[in-house]
Amino acid sequence: QRGFEMQVGLDPDGKIGQMFNVSSIPQSVVIDPDGNVARLHVGASPRLGDELFKAIESILNEEL
């Protein structure tokens, strides 16, 4: 409805969860351009979208 395009990865075997030590769901992992975990958010909150936006913006600004 809003025109968002996003990919959702499924992890039926739990391999990706093990790689990132997922201990609870939801868990959002922000990966930097070098492939490193830059930020980790565990749980949900009404401000999660804003927090993820700020984290990504910060990472991109560090690259400049």
CHARMM internal coordinates of N, CA and C (Angstrom, degrees):
IC EDIT
DIST 1 N 1 CA 1.4449
DIST 1 CA 1 C 1.5231
ANGL 1 N 1 CA 1 C 110.44
DIST 1 C 2 N 1.3296
ANGL 1 CA 1 C 2 N 118.36
DIHE 1 N 1 CA 1 C 2 N -37.79
DIST 2 N 2 CA 1.4576
ANGL 1 C 2 N 2 CA 121.50
DIHE 1 CA 1 C 2 N 2 CA -179.07
DIST 2 CA 2 C 1.5217
ANGL 2 N 2 CA 2 C 112.29
DIHE 1 C 2 N 2 CA 2 C -96.86
DIST 2 C 3 N 1.3093
ANGL 2 CA 2 C 3 N 117.67
DIHE 2 N 2 CA 2 C 3 N -1.92
DIST 3 N 3 CA 1.4477
ANGL 2 C 3 N 3 CA 120.49
DIHE 2 CA 2 C 3 N 3 CA 176.74
DIST 3 CA 3 C 1.5224
ANGL 3 N 3 CA 3 C 114.99
DIHE 2 C 3 N 3 CA 3 C 81.77
DIST 3 C 4 N 1.3291
ANGL 3 CA 3 C 4 N 117.62
DIHE 3 N 3 CA 3 C 4 N 15.57
DIST 4 N 4 CA 1.4629
ANGL 3 C 4 N 4 CA 120.24
DIHE 3 CA 3 C 4 N 4 CA 178.00
DIST 4 CA 4 C 1.5239
ANGL 4 N 4 CA 4 C 109.69
DIHE 3 C 4 N 4 CA 4 C -70.49
DIST 4 C 5 N 1.3091
ANGL 4 CA 4 C 5 N 115.57
DIHE 4 N 4 CA 4 C 5 N 142.25
DIST 5 N 5 CA 1.4571
ANGL 4 C 5 N 5 CA 121.13
DIHE 4 CA 4 C 5 N 5 CA 172.33
DIST 5 CA 5 C 1.5140
ANGL 5 N 5 CA 5 C 107.25
DIHE 4 C 5 N 5 CA 5 C -123.13
DIST 5 C 6 N 1.3123
ANGL 5 CA 5 C 6 N 116.46
DIHE 5 N 5 CA 5 C 6 N 124.20
DIST 6 N 6 CA 1.4603
ANGL 5 C 6 N 6 CA 119.76
DIHE 5 CA 5 C 6 N 6 CA 179.40
DIST 6 CA 6 C 1.5116
ANGL 6 N 6 CA 6 C 109.61
DIHE 5 C 6 N 6 CA 6 C -150.48
DIST 6 C 7 N 1.3144
ANGL 6 CA 6 C 7 N 114.06
DIHE 6 N 6 CA 6 C 7 N 155.81
DIST 7 N 7 CA 1.4465
ANGL 6 C 7 N 7 CA 120.06
DIHE 6 CA 6 C 7 N 7 CA 176.61
DIST 7 CA 7 C 1.5178
ANGL 7 N 7 CA 7 C 108.80
DIHE 6 C 7 N 7 CA 7 C -106.24
DIST 7 C 8 N 1.3041
ANGL 7 CA 7 C 8 N 115.57
DIHE 7 N 7 CA 7 C 8 N 139.86
DIST 8 N 8 CA 1.4558
ANGL 7 C 8 N 8 CA 121.61
DIHE 7 CA 7 C 8 N 8 CA 176.89
DIST 8 CA 8 C 1.5174
ANGL 8 N 8 CA 8 C 107.16
DIHE 7 C 8 N 8 CA 8 C -117.97
DIST 8 C 9 N 1.3082
ANGL 8 CA 8 C 9 N 115.32
DIHE 8 N 8 CA 8 C 9 N 122.13
DIST 9 N 9 CA 1.4563
ANGL 8 C 9 N 9 CA 120.05
DIHE 8 CA 8 C 9 N 9 CA 179.15
DIST 9 CA 9 C 1.5124
ANGL 9 N 9 CA 9 C 110.70
DIHE 8 C 9 N 9 CA 9 C -92.30
DIST 9 C 10 N 1.3034
ANGL 9 CA 9 C 10 N 116.49
DIHE 9 N 9 CA 9 C 10 N 134.62
DIST 10 N 10 CA 1.4596
ANGL 9 C 10 N 10 CA 121.32
DIHE 9 CA 9 C 10 N 10 CA 176.61
DIST 10 CA 10 C 1.5223
ANGL 10 N 10 CA 10 C 108.32
DIHE 9 C 10 N 10 CA 10 C -102.17
DIST 10 C 11 N 1.3098
ANGL 10 CA 10 C 11 N 115.77
DIHE 10 N 10 CA 10 C 11 N 145.77
DIST 11 N 11 CA 1.4607
ANGL 10 C 11 N 11 CA 121.95
DIHE 10 CA 10 C 11 N 11 CA -176.87
DIST 11 CA 11 C 1.5296
ANGL 11 N 11 CA 11 C 109.36
DIHE 10 C 11 N 11 CA 11 C -130.16
DIST 11 C 12 N 1.3350
ANGL 11 CA 11 C 12 N 117.60
DIHE 11 N 11 CA 11 C 12 N 65.75
DIST 12 N 12 CA 1.4601
ANGL 11 C 12 N 12 CA 119.82
DIHE 11 CA 11 C 12 N 12 CA -173.45
DIST 12 CA 12 C 1.5290
ANGL 12 N 12 CA 12 C 114.36
DIHE 11 C 12 N 12 CA 12 C -62.64
DIST 12 C 13 N 1.3241
ANGL 12 CA 12 C 13 N 117.77
DIHE 12 N 12 CA 12 C 13 N -26.28
DIST 13 N 13 CA 1.4625
ANGL 12 C 13 N 13 CA 120.58
DIHE 12 CA 12 C 13 N 13 CA -179.90
DIST 13 CA 13 C 1.5249
ANGL 13 N 13 CA 13 C 113.04
DIHE 12 C 13 N 13 CA 13 C -93.67
DIST 13 C 14 N 1.3314
ANGL 13 CA 13 C 14 N 117.79
DIHE 13 N 13 CA 13 C 14 N -7.21
DIST 14 N 14 CA 1.4590
ANGL 13 C 14 N 14 CA 121.32
DIHE 13 CA 13 C 14 N 14 CA 179.06
DIST 14 CA 14 C 1.5196
ANGL 14 N 14 CA 14 C 114.36
DIHE 13 C 14 N 14 CA 14 C 77.13
DIST 14 C 15 N 1.3322
ANGL 14 CA 14 C 15 N 118.57
DIHE 14 N 14 CA 14 C 15 N 10.22
DIST 15 N 15 CA 1.4673
ANGL 14 C 15 N 15 CA 120.98
DIHE 14 CA 14 C 15 N 15 CA -177.26
DIST 15 CA 15 C 1.5271
ANGL 15 N 15 CA 15 C 112.13
DIHE 14 C 15 N 15 CA 15 C -67.01
DIST 15 C 16 N 1.3189
ANGL 15 CA 15 C 16 N 116.87
DIHE 15 N 15 CA 15 C 16 N -43.10
DIST 16 N 16 CA 1.4682
ANGL 15 C 16 N 16 CA 120.03
DIHE 15 CA 15 C 16 N 16 CA 179.89
DIST 16 CA 16 C 1.5226
ANGL 16 N 16 CA 16 C 109.58
DIHE 15 C 16 N 16 CA 16 C -67.83
DIST 16 C 17 N 1.3119
ANGL 16 CA 16 C 17 N 117.14
DIHE 16 N 16 CA 16 C 17 N -40.82
DIST 17 N 17 CA 1.4615
ANGL 16 C 17 N 17 CA 120.91
DIHE 16 CA 16 C 17 N 17 CA 176.69
DIST 17 CA 17 C 1.5113
ANGL 17 N 17 CA 17 C 112.20
DIHE 16 C 17 N 17 CA 17 C -57.62
DIST 17 C 18 N 1.3101
ANGL 17 CA 17 C 18 N 116.71
DIHE 17 N 17 CA 17 C 18 N -39.92
DIST 18 N 18 CA 1.4716
ANGL 17 C 18 N 18 CA 120.71
DIHE 17 CA 17 C 18 N 18 CA 177.83
DIST 18 CA 18 C 1.5263
ANGL 18 N 18 CA 18 C 110.84
DIHE 17 C 18 N 18 CA 18 C -66.99
DIST 18 C 19 N 1.3317
ANGL 18 CA 18 C 19 N 117.10
DIHE 18 N 18 CA 18 C 19 N -39.72
DIST 19 N 19 CA 1.4643
ANGL 18 C 19 N 19 CA 120.82
DIHE 18 CA 18 C 19 N 19 CA -179.55
DIST 19 CA 19 C 1.5305
ANGL 19 N 19 CA 19 C 111.44
DIHE 18 C 19 N 19 CA 19 C -59.85
DIST 19 C 20 N 1.3398
ANGL 19 CA 19 C 20 N 116.31
DIHE 19 N 19 CA 19 C 20 N -36.25
DIST 20 N 20 CA 1.4557
ANGL 19 C 20 N 20 CA 121.32
DIHE 19 CA 19 C 20 N 20 CA -176.83
DIST 20 CA 20 C 1.5208
ANGL 20 N 20 CA 20 C 112.69
DIHE 19 C 20 N 20 CA 20 C -103.94
DIST 20 C 21 N 1.3174
ANGL 20 CA 20 C 21 N 117.06
DIHE 20 N 20 CA 20 C 21 N 12.58
DIST 21 N 21 CA 1.4686
ANGL 20 C 21 N 21 CA 122.20
DIHE 20 CA 20 C 21 N 21 CA 178.49
DIST 21 CA 21 C 1.5282
ANGL 21 N 21 CA 21 C 112.69
DIHE 20 C 21 N 21 CA 21 C 51.88
DIST 21 C 22 N 1.3060
ANGL 21 CA 21 C 22 N 115.90
DIHE 21 N 21 CA 21 C 22 N 47.31
DIST 22 N 22 CA 1.4623
ANGL 21 C 22 N 22 CA 120.16
DIHE 21 CA 21 C 22 N 22 CA -179.96
DIST 22 CA 22 C 1.5199
ANGL 22 N 22 CA 22 C 108.53
DIHE 21 C 22 N 22 CA 22 C -66.15
DIST 22 C 23 N 1.3315
ANGL 22 CA 22 C 23 N 114.94
DIHE 22 N 22 CA 22 C 23 N 123.41
DIST 23 N 23 CA 1.4582
ANGL 22 C 23 N 23 CA 119.63
DIHE 22 CA 22 C 23 N 23 CA -178.55
DIST 23 CA 23 C 1.5250
ANGL 23 N 23 CA 23 C 112.39
DIHE 22 C 23 N 23 CA 23 C -111.62
DIST 23 C 24 N 1.3220
ANGL 23 CA 23 C 24 N 117.15
DIHE 23 N 23 CA 23 C 24 N -15.98
DIST 24 N 24 CA 1.4554
ANGL 23 C 24 N 24 CA 120.59
DIHE 23 CA 23 C 24 N 24 CA 177.85
DIST 24 CA 24 C 1.5171
ANGL 24 N 24 CA 24 C 108.99
DIHE 23 C 24 N 24 CA 24 C -155.55
DIST 24 C 25 N 1.2998
ANGL 24 CA 24 C 25 N 114.90
DIHE 24 N 24 CA 24 C 25 N 164.30
DIST 25 N 25 CA 1.4538
ANGL 24 C 25 N 25 CA 121.64
DIHE 24 CA 24 C 25 N 25 CA -179.72
DIST 25 CA 25 C 1.5215
ANGL 25 N 25 CA 25 C 107.42
DIHE 24 C 25 N 25 CA 25 C -124.78
DIST 25 C 26 N 1.3069
ANGL 25 CA 25 C 26 N 120.57
DIHE 25 N 25 CA 25 C 26 N 134.74
DIST 26 N 26 CA 1.4580
ANGL 25 C 26 N 26 CA 126.65
DIHE 25 CA 25 C 26 N 26 CA 3.17
DIST 26 CA 26 C 1.5292
ANGL 26 N 26 CA 26 C 112.11
DIHE 25 C 26 N 26 CA 26 C -81.10
DIST 26 C 27 N 1.2891
ANGL 26 CA 26 C 27 N 114.42
DIHE 26 N 26 CA 26 C 27 N 152.64
DIST 27 N 27 CA 1.4619
ANGL 26 C 27 N 27 CA 121.87
DIHE 26 CA 26 C 27 N 27 CA 174.79
DIST 27 CA 27 C 1.5209
ANGL 27 N 27 CA 27 C 106.82
DIHE 26 C 27 N 27 CA 27 C -139.49
DIST 27 C 28 N 1.3166
ANGL 27 CA 27 C 28 N 116.62
DIHE 27 N 27 CA 27 C 28 N 124.70
DIST 28 N 28 CA 1.4618
ANGL 27 C 28 N 28 CA 121.79
DIHE 27 CA 27 C 28 N 28 CA -179.59
DIST 28 CA 28 C 1.5178
ANGL 28 N 28 CA 28 C 108.67
DIHE 27 C 28 N 28 CA 28 C -108.82
DIST 28 C 29 N 1.3187
ANGL 28 CA 28 C 29 N 115.77
DIHE 28 N 28 CA 28 C 29 N 128.73
DIST 29 N 29 CA 1.4567
ANGL 28 C 29 N 29 CA 122.17
DIHE 28 CA 28 C 29 N 29 CA -179.18
DIST 29 CA 29 C 1.5134
ANGL 29 N 29 CA 29 C 107.92
DIHE 28 C 29 N 29 CA 29 C -117.00
DIST 29 C 30 N 1.3340
ANGL 29 CA 29 C 30 N 115.92
DIHE 29 N 29 CA 29 C 30 N 125.19
DIST 30 N 30 CA 1.4631
ANGL 29 C 30 N 30 CA 121.17
DIHE 29 CA 29 C 30 N 30 CA 176.50
DIST 30 CA 30 C 1.5258
ANGL 30 N 30 CA 30 C 106.72
DIHE 29 C 30 N 30 CA 30 C -100.99
DIST 30 C 31 N 1.3151
ANGL 30 CA 30 C 31 N 115.83
DIHE 30 N 30 CA 30 C 31 N 121.34
DIST 31 N 31 CA 1.4569
ANGL 30 C 31 N 31 CA 122.60
DIHE 30 CA 30 C 31 N 31 CA -178.23
DIST 31 CA 31 C 1.5251
ANGL 31 N 31 CA 31 C 108.33
DIHE 30 C 31 N 31 CA 31 C -101.65
DIST 31 C 32 N 1.3322
ANGL 31 CA 31 C 32 N 116.75
DIHE 31 N 31 CA 31 C 32 N 132.33
DIST 32 N 32 CA 1.4651
ANGL 31 C 32 N 32 CA 119.82
DIHE 31 CA 31 C 32 N 32 CA 179.75
DIST 32 CA 32 C 1.5301
ANGL 32 N 32 CA 32 C 110.22
DIHE 31 C 32 N 32 CA 32 C -80.73
DIST 32 C 33 N 1.3309
ANGL 32 CA 32 C 33 N 117.86
DIHE 32 N 32 CA 32 C 33 N 171.68
DIST 33 N 33 CA 1.4619
ANGL 32 C 33 N 33 CA 120.55
DIHE 32 CA 32 C 33 N 33 CA -177.45
DIST 33 CA 33 C 1.5352
ANGL 33 N 33 CA 33 C 114.00
DIHE 32 C 33 N 33 CA 33 C -59.66
DIST 33 C 34 N 1.3258
ANGL 33 CA 33 C 34 N 117.96
DIHE 33 N 33 CA 33 C 34 N -20.65
DIST 34 N 34 CA 1.4643
ANGL 33 C 34 N 34 CA 121.22
DIHE 33 CA 33 C 34 N 34 CA 178.33
DIST 34 CA 34 C 1.5181
ANGL 34 N 34 CA 34 C 112.76
DIHE 33 C 34 N 34 CA 34 C -87.56
DIST 34 C 35 N 1.3459
ANGL 34 CA 34 C 35 N 117.04
DIHE 34 N 34 CA 34 C 35 N -1.07
DIST 35 N 35 CA 1.4498
ANGL 34 C 35 N 35 CA 120.92
DIHE 34 CA 34 C 35 N 35 CA 178.96
DIST 35 CA 35 C 1.5188
ANGL 35 N 35 CA 35 C 114.50
DIHE 34 C 35 N 35 CA 35 C 88.95
DIST 35 C 36 N 1.3320
ANGL 35 CA 35 C 36 N 117.28
DIHE 35 N 35 CA 35 C 36 N 11.44
DIST 36 N 36 CA 1.4649
ANGL 35 C 36 N 36 CA 121.59
DIHE 35 CA 35 C 36 N 36 CA 179.49
DIST 36 CA 36 C 1.5213
ANGL 36 N 36 CA 36 C 110.89
DIHE 35 C 36 N 36 CA 36 C -95.03
DIST 36 C 37 N 1.3347
ANGL 36 CA 36 C 37 N 116.23
DIHE 36 N 36 CA 36 C 37 N 151.23
DIST 37 N 37 CA 1.4612
ANGL 36 C 37 N 37 CA 120.28
DIHE 36 CA 36 C 37 N 37 CA 174.37
DIST 37 CA 37 C 1.5236
ANGL 37 N 37 CA 37 C 107.30
DIHE 36 C 37 N 37 CA 37 C -70.47
DIST 37 C 38 N 1.3265
ANGL 37 CA 37 C 38 N 115.85
DIHE 37 N 37 CA 37 C 38 N 115.55
DIST 38 N 38 CA 1.4580
ANGL 37 C 38 N 38 CA 120.78
DIHE 37 CA 37 C 38 N 38 CA -178.16
DIST 38 CA 38 C 1.5258
ANGL 38 N 38 CA 38 C 111.82
DIHE 37 C 38 N 38 CA 38 C -96.41
DIST 38 C 39 N 1.3152
ANGL 38 CA 38 C 39 N 117.07
DIHE 38 N 38 CA 38 C 39 N -37.33
DIST 39 N 39 CA 1.4611
ANGL 38 C 39 N 39 CA 121.88
DIHE 38 CA 38 C 39 N 39 CA 179.91
DIST 39 CA 39 C 1.5211
ANGL 39 N 39 CA 39 C 108.25
DIHE 38 C 39 N 39 CA 39 C -144.31
DIST 39 C 40 N 1.3223
ANGL 39 CA 39 C 40 N 114.90
DIHE 39 N 39 CA 39 C 40 N 149.39
DIST 40 N 40 CA 1.4536
ANGL 39 C 40 N 40 CA 121.08
DIHE 39 CA 39 C 40 N 40 CA 179.02
DIST 40 CA 40 C 1.5173
ANGL 40 N 40 CA 40 C 108.20
DIHE 39 C 40 N 40 CA 40 C -135.00
DIST 40 C 41 N 1.3135
ANGL 40 CA 40 C 41 N 116.17
DIHE 40 N 40 CA 40 C 41 N 126.14
DIST 41 N 41 CA 1.4588
ANGL 40 C 41 N 41 CA 121.99
DIHE 40 CA 40 C 41 N 41 CA 178.20
DIST 41 CA 41 C 1.5209
ANGL 41 N 41 CA 41 C 107.73
DIHE 40 C 41 N 41 CA 41 C -120.91
DIST 41 C 42 N 1.3126
ANGL 41 CA 41 C 42 N 116.75
DIHE 41 N 41 CA 41 C 42 N 120.78
DIST 42 N 42 CA 1.4615
ANGL 41 C 42 N 42 CA 121.79
DIHE 41 CA 41 C 42 N 42 CA 179.43
DIST 42 CA 42 C 1.5212
ANGL 42 N 42 CA 42 C 108.12
DIHE 41 C 42 N 42 CA 42 C -107.87
DIST 42 C 43 N 1.3116
ANGL 42 CA 42 C 43 N 115.57
DIHE 42 N 42 CA 42 C 43 N 131.36
DIST 43 N 43 CA 1.4456
ANGL 42 C 43 N 43 CA 120.80
DIHE 42 CA 42 C 43 N 43 CA 178.87
DIST 43 CA 43 C 1.5172
ANGL 43 N 43 CA 43 C 111.45
DIHE 42 C 43 N 43 CA 43 C 94.42
DIST 43 C 44 N 1.2996
ANGL 43 CA 43 C 44 N 115.15
DIHE 43 N 43 CA 43 C 44 N -177.00
DIST 44 N 44 CA 1.4594
ANGL 43 C 44 N 44 CA 121.45
DIHE 43 CA 43 C 44 N 44 CA -179.48
DIST 44 CA 44 C 1.5191
ANGL 44 N 44 CA 44 C 109.10
DIHE 43 C 44 N 44 CA 44 C -124.76
DIST 44 C 45 N 1.2927
ANGL 44 CA 44 C 45 N 115.13
DIHE 44 N 44 CA 44 C 45 N 150.36
DIST 45 N 45 CA 1.4602
ANGL 44 C 45 N 45 CA 120.60
DIHE 44 CA 44 C 45 N 45 CA 174.85
DIST 45 CA 45 C 1.5191
ANGL 45 N 45 CA 45 C 107.67
DIHE 44 C 45 N 45 CA 45 C -154.18
DIST 45 C 46 N 1.3106
ANGL 45 CA 45 C 46 N 117.25
DIHE 45 N 45 CA 45 C 46 N 159.37
DIST 46 N 46 CA 1.4621
ANGL 45 C 46 N 46 CA 119.52
DIHE 45 CA 45 C 46 N 46 CA 178.40
DIST 46 CA 46 C 1.5350
ANGL 46 N 46 CA 46 C 112.14
DIHE 45 C 46 N 46 CA 46 C -62.70
DIST 46 C 47 N 1.3256
ANGL 46 CA 46 C 47 N 117.46
DIHE 46 N 46 CA 46 C 47 N -20.78
DIST 47 N 47 CA 1.4608
ANGL 46 C 47 N 47 CA 121.46
DIHE 46 CA 46 C 47 N 47 CA -177.28
DIST 47 CA 47 C 1.5333
ANGL 47 N 47 CA 47 C 112.69
DIHE 46 C 47 N 47 CA 47 C -98.85
DIST 47 C 48 N 1.3144
ANGL 47 CA 47 C 48 N 117.79
DIHE 47 N 47 CA 47 C 48 N 8.51
DIST 48 N 48 CA 1.4615
ANGL 47 C 48 N 48 CA 120.39
DIHE 47 CA 47 C 48 N 48 CA -175.73
DIST 48 CA 48 C 1.5294
ANGL 48 N 48 CA 48 C 111.97
DIHE 47 C 48 N 48 CA 48 C -58.41
DIST 48 C 49 N 1.3137
ANGL 48 CA 48 C 49 N 117.24
DIHE 48 N 48 CA 48 C 49 N -42.50
DIST 49 N 49 CA 1.4628
ANGL 48 C 49 N 49 CA 120.32
DIHE 48 CA 48 C 49 N 49 CA 179.14
DIST 49 CA 49 C 1.5181
ANGL 49 N 49 CA 49 C 111.74
DIHE 48 C 49 N 49 CA 49 C -57.96
DIST 49 C 50 N 1.3333
ANGL 49 CA 49 C 50 N 116.27
DIHE 49 N 49 CA 49 C 50 N -45.57
DIST 50 N 50 CA 1.4687
ANGL 49 C 50 N 50 CA 120.66
DIHE 49 CA 49 C 50 N 50 CA 178.18
DIST 50 CA 50 C 1.5225
ANGL 50 N 50 CA 50 C 111.11
DIHE 49 C 50 N 50 CA 50 C -63.87
DIST 50 C 51 N 1.3268
ANGL 50 CA 50 C 51 N 117.05
DIHE 50 N 50 CA 50 C 51 N -41.80
DIST 51 N 51 CA 1.4651
ANGL 50 C 51 N 51 CA 120.99
DIHE 50 CA 50 C 51 N 51 CA -179.60
DIST 51 CA 51 C 1.5305
ANGL 51 N 51 CA 51 C 111.19
DIHE 50 C 51 N 51 CA 51 C -63.87
DIST 51 C 52 N 1.3302
ANGL 51 CA 51 C 52 N 116.84
DIHE 51 N 51 CA 51 C 52 N -42.00
DIST 52 N 52 CA 1.4605
ANGL 51 C 52 N 52 CA 120.08
DIHE 51 CA 51 C 52 N 52 CA 178.67
DIST 52 CA 52 C 1.5259
ANGL 52 N 52 CA 52 C 111.03
DIHE 51 C 52 N 52 CA 52 C -67.37
DIST 52 C 53 N 1.3209
ANGL 52 CA 52 C 53 N 116.81
DIHE 52 N 52 CA 52 C 53 N -39.98
DIST 53 N 53 CA 1.4607
ANGL 52 C 53 N 53 CA 120.55
DIHE 52 CA 52 C 53 N 53 CA 177.79
DIST 53 CA 53 C 1.5283
ANGL 53 N 53 CA 53 C 110.41
DIHE 52 C 53 N 53 CA 53 C -60.03
DIST 53 C 54 N 1.3256
ANGL 53 CA 53 C 54 N 116.77
DIHE 53 N 53 CA 53 C 54 N -46.53
DIST 54 N 54 CA 1.4678
ANGL 53 C 54 N 54 CA 121.05
DIHE 53 CA 53 C 54 N 54 CA 179.52
DIST 54 CA 54 C 1.5333
ANGL 54 N 54 CA 54 C 111.03
DIHE 53 C 54 N 54 CA 54 C -63.46
DIST 54 C 55 N 1.3200
ANGL 54 CA 54 C 55 N 117.36
DIHE 54 N 54 CA 54 C 55 N -39.53
DIST 55 N 55 CA 1.4626
ANGL 54 C 55 N 55 CA 121.01
DIHE 54 CA 54 C 55 N 55 CA 179.62
DIST 55 CA 55 C 1.5221
ANGL 55 N 55 CA 55 C 110.61
DIHE 54 C 55 N 55 CA 55 C -64.03
DIST 55 C 56 N 1.3147
ANGL 55 CA 55 C 56 N 116.66
DIHE 55 N 55 CA 55 C 56 N -45.17
DIST 56 N 56 CA 1.4699
ANGL 55 C 56 N 56 CA 120.40
DIHE 55 CA 55 C 56 N 56 CA 179.87
DIST 56 CA 56 C 1.5253
ANGL 56 N 56 CA 56 C 110.37
DIHE 55 C 56 N 56 CA 56 C -66.67
DIST 56 C 57 N 1.3125
ANGL 56 CA 56 C 57 N 116.72
DIHE 56 N 56 CA 56 C 57 N -42.70
DIST 57 N 57 CA 1.4646
ANGL 56 C 57 N 57 CA 120.78
DIHE 56 CA 56 C 57 N 57 CA 178.01
DIST 57 CA 57 C 1.5247
ANGL 57 N 57 CA 57 C 111.08
DIHE 56 C 57 N 57 CA 57 C -59.61
DIST 57 C 58 N 1.3151
ANGL 57 CA 57 C 58 N 116.71
DIHE 57 N 57 CA 57 C 58 N -42.83
DIST 58 N 58 CA 1.4611
ANGL 57 C 58 N 58 CA 121.68
DIHE 57 CA 57 C 58 N 58 CA 179.55
DIST 58 CA 58 C 1.5303
ANGL 58 N 58 CA 58 C 111.27
DIHE 57 C 58 N 58 CA 58 C -62.87
DIST 58 C 59 N 1.3144
ANGL 58 CA 58 C 59 N 116.76
DIHE 58 N 58 CA 58 C 59 N -43.83
DIST 59 N 59 CA 1.4601
ANGL 58 C 59 N 59 CA 121.71
DIHE 58 CA 58 C 59 N 59 CA 179.67
DIST 59 CA 59 C 1.5239
ANGL 59 N 59 CA 59 C 110.50
DIHE 58 C 59 N 59 CA 59 C -63.35
DIST 59 C 60 N 1.3327
ANGL 59 CA 59 C 60 N 116.58
DIHE 59 N 59 CA 59 C 60 N -44.15
DIST 60 N 60 CA 1.4546
ANGL 59 C 60 N 60 CA 120.31
DIHE 59 CA 59 C 60 N 60 CA 179.39
DIST 60 CA 60 C 1.5228
ANGL 60 N 60 CA 60 C 111.74
DIHE 59 C 60 N 60 CA 60 C -64.84
DIST 60 C 61 N 1.3257
ANGL 60 CA 60 C 61 N 116.97
DIHE 60 N 60 CA 60 C 61 N -36.76
DIST 61 N 61 CA 1.4766
ANGL 60 C 61 N 61 CA 120.84
DIHE 60 CA 60 C 61 N 61 CA 178.62
DIST 61 CA 61 C 1.5193
ANGL 61 N 61 CA 61 C 111.16
DIHE 60 C 61 N 61 CA 61 C -68.67
DIST 61 C 62 N 1.3238
ANGL 61 CA 61 C 62 N 117.65
DIHE 61 N 61 CA 61 C 62 N -32.10
DIST 62 N 62 CA 1.4692
ANGL 61 C 62 N 62 CA 121.46
DIHE 61 CA 61 C 62 N 62 CA 177.67
DIST 62 CA 62 C 1.5132
ANGL 62 N 62 CA 62 C 110.74
DIHE 61 C 62 N 62 CA 62 C -65.18
DIST 62 C 63 N 1.3279
ANGL 62 CA 62 C 63 N 117.18
DIHE 62 N 62 CA 62 C 63 N -29.12
DIST 63 N 63 CA 1.4576
ANGL 62 C 63 N 63 CA 122.30
DIHE 62 CA 62 C 63 N 63 CA -178.33
DIST 63 CA 63 C 1.5160
ANGL 63 N 63 CA 63 C 112.50
DIHE 62 C 63 N 63 CA 63 C -74.57
DIST 63 C 64 N 1.3393
ANGL 63 CA 63 C 64 N 117.67
DIHE 63 N 63 CA 63 C 64 N -20.16
DIST 64 N 64 CA 1.4750
ANGL 63 C 64 N 64 CA 120.68
DIHE 63 CA 63 C 64 N 64 CA -176.33
DIST 64 CA 64 C 1.4910
ANGL 64 N 64 CA 64 C 112.74
DIHE 63 C 64 N 64 CA 64 C -74.80
END
COOR INIT
IC SEED 1 N 1 CA 1 C
IC BUILD
